[in-house]
Amino acid sequence: MTTLFTVLVVLIFAALLVAFRHLQTIHVKFSTRVFAGLGAGIIFGGVLQLLFGNTSKVVKQAMEWIGIVGNGYVSLLQMLVMPLVFISIVGAFTKMKSSEKLGKISFNVLFILLGTTAIAALVGILAVMVFGLDGATFTKGAAETARIGELAQKQKLVQNFSIPQQILSFIPTNVFADFAGTRSTSTIGVVIFSAFVGIAYLGVKRKAPKEAQTFAEIIESLYKIIMRIVTLVLRLTPYGVFALMTNVLATSDFKAILNLGKFILASYSALIVVLLIHALILMAVKVNPATYYKKVFPTLSFAFTSRSSAGTLPMNIETQTNALGVDEATANFAGSFGISIGQNGCAGVYPAMLATIVAPTVGINVFDLKFIVMLIAIVTISSFGVAGVGGGATFASLIVLGAMNLPVAIVGLVISVEPLIDMARTAINVDGSMVAGVVTSHRIHDFNDEILHDPNASVETN
């Protein structure tokens, strides 16, 4: 019977995929199809959870097949990350009419990413205080015990990893290894290498303009090819979101969610506050948050379901340029920097919350201004080089807790609800990078308001 039910579930899933294909053939808007995929995934996954339970063989076997669509889609996007980062940043140098703007773009993007991360850390601290969370009351089961054991091993890798060493690790020693993503800081390594290539191009442009023009044309051709591949992959977004959301709902441990409900509520409250702060920042540059979030909904939906800031990069850049009106150079810098620097959710809110929760267990007064300032500073500095994939928040938390001389067991105690919180964290990460792009583009006077207010301007999937 197990096999029969599994086949039935997979057939229903396939039939729903065909239905989404029909929506595409009758030219239903891309954002509408993404929203439909999100809703259908919630319903279908919830029904599977109610009928079979999250630990049943039927669900496990069915998710292996459904994962081909969901995880396969994420893998296709991640395949594009390193080439896109390199081509985007080098292309930003070749397309820039005035090299003086590059410094302004880099400074503004970094300032906004790090500034909002510092604010996010403060929000995380306040959320713990408001909800009265206490790390000593967190329960520890078999899964949590195993997780704590794994973290003990990981902590050995970062316990002697000082902030200067962390900064030094950003510098690529083997760029080919970084293109292969062999290090947690590979993305920022590729960013640095790409910047050097761009700066070298500017030097060649002054001394040998003919050769520089040839190089610029090659980069432009590669950029168009990469973005065409992005377009082809983005067509699969409704299917990917549907599969990913089905998996989340069907496999979630609702009992654990209830047990750690207060922590989840505090986490989501903090992340929503950060989202509202993003909206206030947009209003400061006269961008209507309602218009903005309507345009970025498909991208945030994918970030939410995939839990991968890096995987969302292609959609991130496309959304900024085609739907929001951000100039290409700024969008490329903001998107690329945003997957490795200043992630508001994973490197801001989360580590600050865990540190504040566990601090009282070792006799630290979390209301002490010195503790708060030090924690915000360490969180902000440690946000450099956080991997934009699942697990980046754990890495950031281990660094912060280690730097504050706090026990790391708290990271393992919340393992059962980690995926649920990580979904919202990732969406906030991506939103932070897009907000940085919009604000920076405004500050350098290259923002196109007509695209922002054009209801037909959206992510290109044709």
N, C-alpha and C positions, 0 to 999 in steps of 0.2 A: 504493500500500500504506500510505503514511503516514496518509492520510485514513481508510482502513478501520480501521487500528489505533486511531486517535484516537477514532473513533466507538465502537469496541468498548469502549475504556477508559471513555468517558463513560457508555455504557449500563450497564456493570458498576457504576459509581459510583451511577447512578440507581437500580439495583436494590437496592443496599445502603441507600440512603436510604429506599426503600420498606420494607425490613426494619426499619429504626429506627422508622419510623412504626407498624409493626405492634407493636413493643415498647411504644410509647406507648398504643396502643389496648387492649392487654391489661394495662395499668396496672403495668408494670415500674417500679420506683423510679427517680426522676430521677437520683440519684447512680450507680446501676447503668448507666443508659443513657449517661451521660457517660463512665463508665469504658469501656463497650463501644465508644463512638465513638473514644476515645483509642486503644484497642488495635487496632481495625479500621483506623484511619488509619495506625498504625505498620506493620501487616502489608501493607496495600494499597499504601502509598507505597513500602515497601521492595521489594515485588515489582516495581513499575514501575521503580525504580532499577536492579534487577538485570537486568530484561528489556531495557530501552531505554537506560539511562544518563541522567544528570541534564541533559545538554545536547542530547538528541535532540529532533527536531521533534514527535514524538509526545507526549512529556512536556510540552513547552512549549504545544502546542495544547490538550492535555487540561486542563492547569492553568488555562488561560484560562476554560474552562467550569466547572471545579471551583471556581475562584475566585469565581464568582458566589455560591456558597453560603457559602464561608468568609469572603471579604472583605466580601460583602454583609451577613453577620451582624455582623461587627465594626463596619461602618458604621452599622448600625441601633442598636447600643449606643452608639457615639460620638455619634450624633444626640441621644441622651438626656442626655449628660453635662452640658452647660451648663444646660439647664432643671432637671435634677435637683439640681445643685450649688446653684443659686439657691433653688429651692423647699425643699430639704432644710434649708439653713442658716436661712432665714427661718422655716421651720416649726419649727425647733428653738427659736427665740425665742418663738414663739406658743404652743408646747406646754409650755414650761418653767413649772412651778408657782412656782418660786422663781428669780428672776433671778440670785441669788447663785451658783447652780450653774454658770451660763454661764462665769464666770471660771475656776472650778475645772476645768470640762471643757476649755476652751481651753488652759489652762496645762498640764494633765496630758497631753493629746494631743500638744501641741507638744514637751513635755519628753521624752516617750517616743520620738516620731519622731526628734528630733534626737539624743537619747542613744543610741539603737540605731544611728543612722547613724555616729556617732563610733566606736562599738564595731565596726561593720562595716568602717570604714576601717582600724582597727587590725588586724582579721582579714585584710584584703586585703594589708596591708604584710607581716604575718607569713607569709602564704601564698607571697609572692614570695621571701622569705628561705628558707623551708623547702624550696621546690622549686628554688631556685637559678636563677631565670629571669634571662636577660640580654638586654636589648633589642638589643644589637649583633649577636646571632646570628639575629635574625628575618629570613627571606628576603623579597625584594621582587620580585614579578612584575608583569605588565601591569596587573592589576586593582588591586594595591596602589599602583602608581605613579600611576594615575589618581585613586585615592582620596586620596592625599597632595596632589595638585594641588587637589582640591576643598576639602580641609581648609585649605589655605593661604588660600583665599578666605574661608572661614568664620572663620578665625582673625582676619582683619582686622576682623571685626564685634565680636570680643570682646577683642582684645588691649589696647585702651584702655578696657575695660569694668571699672572698679574695683568693689570690693564695695559701696561706698556707692551707686554708680550702679546696680548690680544691685538693691539694696534699693529705690531710688527707682523702678525700672522696674515694681515690683509694683503701684504705685498706678495705678488706671485713670484715664486721661484721657478716654476715650470708651468708656463701658461697653457700648454697642451693638457696637462693634468687637470688644470682648473676648468678648461673647456669640457673635460669629461666629468666635472663635478665631484672630484675625489675628496674635497675638503668641505667642511661646514662653511668656510669663508670663500669658497670658489667663486661665487657670484660677484662678490666685491673685488676679488682678484681680477676677474675678467673686465669689470668696470674700470679698474685702474689701468690695466693694459690697453683697453680701448681708448682711454683718455690720452695715454702716451702716443698712441698711433695718430689720434686726431691732432695733437699738438705738433707731432712731426710733420703731418700734412700741411699745417699752417706755415711751418718753416720752409718746406719744399715749395709751397705756393708762391712765396716771396722770391725764391732764388731760381726755381725752374717751373714756371707756370704751366708750360705745356705738359710736363710729366704729371703735375698735380691735377690738371684737368682730366687726364686719362684715368688717374686713380679715382677721382670723384665720380666719373662716369661708370667705372666698374662698381663702386660702392652703391651708386644709385640703382644700377641694374640688379645687384644682389638684394638690395632693400625691396625692390618691387617684387622680386621672386619670393622672398621670405614672406612679405605681407600677403602675397597671393596664396601661399600655403596656409597662412593664418586664416584667411577668408574661407578656404576650403574646410579647415578644421572647425571653424566657428559655426558652420552650418549644422554641425552635430550637437551644438550646445543644448537644445531642448531634450534630445535623447539622453545626453550625458547627465543633465540635471535630474531628469526623471529617474534614471537608474541609481544615481548617487543618493537621492532622497529616499528612494524605496529601501535601499540598504540601511540607511540611518534609522528609519522608523522600524524596520523589521528586526533589527539586531540590537536596538537600545535596551539597556537594563533598566526598566521602569522602577524596580524596587530600589536600586542604587540611587536613581534620580530622586526618589522620595526621601531616602535617608540623608542625602546631601542637598536637599531642596533649598535650604537657607544659603548655602554657599553658591549654588547655581543662581538663585535670585539676586544675591549680592553682585555676582559677576556680571550678569546681564544688565543689572541696573547701572553698574559702573560703565559698561560698554555703551549703553544707550545715552548716558550723560556725555561721553566722549563724542558720540555721533551728533548730539545737540551742539556741542562746542564746535565741531566741524561746520555745522550749519551757521553758527554765529560768525565764524571766520569768513564763510562765503558771503554772508550779508555785509560784512565789512568792506568787501570789494564789489558790492552792488550786484551780486548774483543771487537770484531767487532760489532758495533751497528746494522748494517744491519742484521747480523746473529741473534743477540739477538732479535730484534723486529719481525723478521720473526717467531721465535719460540714462542714469547709471544703474538702474534696477537690474537689468540682465547680468551685468558684470558682477554686482554684489551678490546676486543669487547664485552665480556659479562659484564665487569665492566661498560663500556660505556652505554650499553642499560639497565642494571638492576639498576644502580645508588646505588649499595650496595657493599662497600668494604668488609663488613663482609660476605655477601653472596658469594663473589668471593674467600674467603679464601681457600676452598677446591681446586679450580683450581689453585690458587696462589701457594700452596705448591707442588701440583702435577707437575706444570710447572717447578718450580725451580729444583726439584729433577730429573724428568724424561726427561726434554727437555733442561735444561740449564747446568746441571752438578753440581749444588750446593749440598753439603753434607746435609744429612737429619737433623742433629741437627741445623745447621744454617738456613736452609729453614723453619723449624718449628718456630724458634725464630723470624726470620725476618717477616714471614707471620703473626704470632700471634701478635707481637708488632705493626706491621704496620696497624692493623685495629683499634688501640686505641691510638697510639702515633705518632706524627710527620707526619700527613697526609699533604703532600705538597699542594694539591689542596684545600681541604675543610678547613684545619686549617692554611694554609700558605698564598696562593695567595688571597683567597676570603676575609677573615677578614681584611687583610692589604689594599686591594683595597677599601673596604667600609669605613674604617677609614680615608683613605686619601681623599676619595671623599667628606665626610661630614665634615672633619676638618675645611675647609675654612668658612663654614657657621656659625661657632662659633668663628671666628677670629683667627684661628691658621694658622701659616705659615708652609705649608707642606714641604717647602724647608729648613726649619730649621733642622740642623744636629741632634740636641737634640731630636726633635720630631721623626725623622726617626729611630734613635738608640733605643729610648724608645719603639716605636711601634714594631720594629723587636724583641726586647727582650720579650715584653708582648705576642706577637703572638707565639713565640717559646715555652715559658713556658706554655701558655694556650693550646698548642697543645696536652698536656697530657690528655688522657681520653676522647677524642672526639669520640662519638659513630660512628661506621663504617657503619651506615645505613642512609637512607634519613633523613635529618634534622640535621645531625651532624654539617654541615657548619653554620647553623643558631645558634646553641648552641655556637659554637666557636666565631662567630661574636658578639653575645650578651655579652660574657665574655670580649672580647677585647674592644668593644665599651664602656662597663661599666667601665673597668679599666682605659680607657683613658678619662673618663667623656665626652663622645660624645653621641649625640642623636641616638636612635636606629631605628628611623622611616625609615632610608635609607634601612634597611633590608626588610621592607614591600613594599617599592616602586619598588622593582625589582622582586616581586613575580611572575609576569606573564611570566618571562623568566627564572625563577629559575630552572625548570626541564632541560631546554636546556643546561644551563651552568653546572648544577650538573653532567650531563653525562660526560663531559670532566674532571671535577674536580675528579670524582671517578676513572676514568682511570689513571689519574696522581697519585692519592693516591696509587693505586695498583702497578703502575710501580715503584714508589719510594720504596716500600717495597721489590720488587723483585731485584731492583738495590742494595739495602742494603744487600740482601742475597748473590748476586753474588760477590760484593766487599769484604764482610766479609769472605766468603768462600775462596777467593783468598788470603786474608791477613793471614789466619790460615793454608794456604797451603793444603786445602782439596778439592779444586775445580777440577772437572774432565773435562778437555778440550775436551776429546774424545766424550763425550756426547753432548757438545755444538756444535761440528762440525759434528756430525752424523745427516744427513738429515732425517733419519728414527726415531730418538729419539724424541718423542713427548708425549703429555698427553695420558695416557693409557685409552682407552675406551672399551677394549675387555673383 
